[in-house]
Amino acid sequence: TEPIWLLQTLLLVAIPDLVVIMCVSAIGLGPKLYKAVANDRARQLGNLAACVCLLWVVILFVFDAARSPVVFQFLAGLVMLGLLLASTGFRGVSYAWAATIVLLAVPPFLVGLRRFKQKQKQSANHIKAELYYRASGSAFLCCGIGALAAWIVWQVVSNKYWSADTRLWLAEQNSDVYQYVYKPFSLSYTNHCNP
C-alpha cells in the first residue's frame, strides 16, 4: 500500500499546485485571468460568490454535514472550494493573492483530512504515522522542486529574469488592471513606478 499511498498523496498536492502555476501566475494564464476580471461585473460576481459561500457554510452547519455520508461531504467540499475560487477569482484584481492562498491551503488540508478519515476507520489498512509523514513530506518536496523547476525553465525559455524588462513586461500585461483599479488617475508603470 505504500506506493499507492505515496502516489495518491502526490496527486493531492500536485493538482492544486499545478492550478496555481497554470491559472494565477505569470507562467500560465495569470495576466489573462486578471485582465478578464478587471471590471465591475466581475467584482459583483465575486461578492455574490462570497455571499453564497457563506450561506453554504451556514446550511452545512445547520444540517450537520459532518455526520453525512462521505460522498456528500466530498461533494459539499467541492461546492465550497468552487465558491471560494469563484469569489477569489472574480475579486482577483482587488485581492490578487487570495486565489493563490486558497489553492496553496488545499493540499495540506486534503492530506490532513485524508489521514484523519483513514485513522477514524481504524481498519487493518491503517497507515502508520511514519509512512504518512514520509509520503506527505516527499509529495510536498517533489511539488516544491517541480514548481521551482517550472519557474526556472520559464525564466530561461522566455528570457524573463528579474530585470527592468521583466517588470515592464508584467506592467504591460496588467495595464487593464491598472486602468480599472486607478480609474480617476491613469497609472503608468513607467512614469509612476519605475525607479
C-alpha positions as CSV (number, residue, x, y, z in Angstrom):
1,T,0.0,0.0,0.0
2,E,3.0,2.4,0.4
3,P,3.4,3.2,-3.3
4,I,-0.3,3.7,-3.7
5,W,-0.5,6.0,-0.7
6,L,2.5,8.0,-1.9
7,L,1.0,8.4,-5.4
8,Q,-2.3,9.4,-4.0
9,T,-0.7,11.9,-1.7
10,L,1.4,13.3,-4.6
11,L,-1.7,13.9,-6.6
12,L,-3.5,15.6,-3.7
13,V,-0.6,18.0,-3.5
14,A,0.3,18.3,-7.2
15,I,-3.1,19.1,-8.7
16,P,-3.7,22.3,-6.7
17,D,-0.1,23.4,-7.2
18,L,-0.5,22.9,-11.0
19,V,-3.6,25.0,-10.9
20,V,-1.7,27.8,-9.2
21,I,1.1,27.7,-11.7
22,M,-1.1,27.5,-14.8
23,C,-4.0,29.7,-13.8
24,V,-2.9,32.5,-11.5
25,S,0.8,33.0,-12.1
26,A,2.6,34.9,-14.9
27,I,3.9,31.5,-16.1
28,G,0.4,30.5,-17.1
29,L,-2.8,32.4,-17.6
30,G,-2.5,34.8,-14.7
31,P,-2.3,38.1,-16.6
32,K,-5.2,37.0,-18.9
33,L,-7.3,36.0,-15.8
34,Y,-6.7,39.3,-14.1
35,K,-7.4,41.2,-17.3
36,A,-10.7,39.3,-17.7
37,V,-11.8,40.2,-14.2
38,A,-10.8,43.9,-14.3
39,N,-14.4,45.1,-14.4
40,D,-17.3,45.9,-12.2
41,R,-19.3,42.9,-13.3
42,A,-16.6,40.5,-12.2
43,R,-16.3,42.3,-8.8
44,Q,-20.1,41.9,-8.3
45,L,-19.9,38.2,-9.2
46,G,-17.1,37.8,-6.7
47,N,-19.2,39.4,-4.0
48,L,-22.1,37.2,-4.9
49,A,-20.0,34.1,-4.8
50,A,-18.6,35.1,-1.4
51,C,-22.2,35.6,-0.1
52,V,-23.3,32.2,-1.5
53,C,-20.2,30.6,0.0
54,L,-21.1,32.0,3.4
55,L,-24.7,30.8,3.0
56,W,-23.4,27.4,2.0
57,V,-21.3,27.2,5.2
58,V,-24.4,28.1,7.3
59,I,-26.5,25.4,5.5
60,L,-23.9,22.8,6.1
61,F,-23.6,23.7,9.7
62,V,-27.4,23.7,10.3
63,F,-27.9,20.4,8.6
64,D,-24.8,18.9,10.4
65,A,-22.9,17.9,7.3
66,A,-20.1,16.4,9.4
67,R,-22.4,13.5,10.1
68,S,-23.4,13.0,6.5
69,P,-22.0,10.2,4.3
70,V,-18.5,10.7,2.9
71,V,-19.7,11.1,-0.6
72,F,-22.0,14.0,0.4
73,Q,-19.1,15.6,2.4
74,F,-16.8,15.3,-0.6
75,L,-19.4,16.9,-2.9
76,A,-20.2,19.7,-0.4
77,G,-16.4,20.3,-0.1
78,L,-16.1,20.6,-3.8
79,V,-19.0,23.1,-3.9
80,M,-17.4,25.1,-1.2
81,L,-14.0,25.1,-2.9
82,G,-15.6,26.1,-6.2
83,L,-17.4,29.0,-4.5
84,L,-14.2,30.1,-2.8
85,L,-12.3,30.0,-6.0
86,A,-15.1,31.8,-7.8
87,S,-15.1,34.5,-5.2
88,T,-11.3,34.9,-5.1
89,G,-11.0,34.6,-8.9
90,F,-13.6,37.3,-9.7
91,R,-12.2,39.5,-7.0
92,G,-8.7,38.9,-8.3
93,V,-8.0,42.5,-9.1
94,S,-8.7,43.6,-5.6
95,Y,-7.2,40.5,-3.9
96,A,-4.7,39.1,-6.4
97,W,-3.1,36.9,-3.6
98,A,-6.4,35.3,-2.4
99,A,-6.8,32.6,-5.1
100,T,-3.2,31.6,-4.6
101,I,-3.6,31.3,-0.8
102,V,-6.8,29.3,-1.2
103,L,-5.2,26.9,-3.7
104,L,-2.0,26.6,-1.6
105,A,-4.0,25.8,1.5
106,V,-5.9,23.0,-0.2
107,P,-3.1,20.4,-0.3
108,P,-2.2,20.4,3.4
109,F,-5.9,20.3,4.2
110,L,-6.6,17.4,1.8
111,V,-3.6,15.4,3.1
112,G,-4.6,16.0,6.7
113,L,-8.2,15.2,6.1
114,R,-7.3,12.0,4.3
115,R,-5.2,11.0,7.3
116,F,-7.9,11.9,9.7
117,K,-10.6,10.0,7.8
118,Q,-8.3,7.0,7.4
119,K,-7.4,7.0,11.1
120,Q,-11.1,7.2,12.0
121,K,-11.7,3.9,10.4
122,Q,-9.0,2.2,12.4
123,S,-9.1,-0.7,9.9
124,A,-6.4,-3.2,9.0
125,N,-5.4,-0.8,6.3
126,H,-4.4,1.8,8.9
127,I,-1.4,3.7,7.6
128,K,1.3,4.2,10.2
129,A,2.5,7.7,11.1
130,E,5.9,7.0,9.7
131,L,4.5,6.2,6.3
132,Y,2.1,9.1,6.4
133,Y,4.8,11.7,7.2
134,R,7.2,10.1,4.6
135,A,4.6,10.2,1.9
136,S,3.4,13.7,2.8
137,G,6.9,15.2,3.1
138,S,8.0,13.5,-0.2
139,A,4.9,14.8,-2.0
140,F,5.4,18.4,-0.8
141,L,9.2,18.2,-1.6
142,C,8.6,16.9,-5.1
143,C,6.0,19.5,-5.8
144,G,8.1,22.3,-4.4
145,I,11.1,21.2,-6.6
146,G,8.7,20.9,-9.6
147,A,7.4,24.4,-9.1
148,L,10.9,25.8,-8.7
149,A,12.0,24.0,-11.8
150,A,9.0,25.3,-13.8
151,W,9.8,28.8,-12.7
152,I,13.5,28.5,-13.7
153,V,12.6,26.9,-17.1
154,W,10.0,29.6,-17.7
155,Q,12.6,32.3,-16.9
156,V,15.2,30.7,-19.2
157,V,12.9,29.9,-22.1
158,S,11.0,33.2,-22.1
159,N,14.0,35.3,-21.1
160,K,12.1,36.7,-18.1
161,Y,14.8,37.0,-15.5
162,W,14.0,39.6,-12.8
163,S,15.1,42.7,-14.6
164,A,13.7,46.1,-15.7
165,D,12.5,44.4,-18.9
166,T,10.6,41.8,-17.0
167,R,9.0,44.3,-14.7
168,L,7.9,46.4,-17.7
169,W,6.5,43.2,-19.4
170,L,4.5,42.4,-16.3
171,A,3.2,46.0,-16.1
172,E,2.2,45.9,-19.8
173,Q,0.4,42.5,-19.2
174,N,-1.5,44.1,-16.4
175,S,-2.3,47.5,-17.9
176,D,-6.0,46.8,-17.9
177,V,-5.8,46.0,-14.2
178,Y,-4.1,49.3,-13.6
179,Q,-6.7,51.2,-15.6
180,Y,-9.5,49.5,-13.6
181,V,-8.0,49.9,-10.2
182,Y,-6.9,53.5,-10.7
183,K,-9.9,54.8,-12.6
184,P,-9.7,58.5,-11.6
185,F,-5.9,58.5,-12.1
186,S,-4.3,56.8,-15.0
187,L,-1.4,54.8,-13.6
188,S,1.5,54.4,-15.9
189,Y,4.2,52.0,-14.6
190,T,7.0,53.6,-16.5
191,N,6.0,57.1,-15.3
192,H,4.9,56.4,-11.7
193,C,6.5,53.2,-10.5
194,N,9.7,52.7,-12.5
195,P,12.8,53.5,-10.4
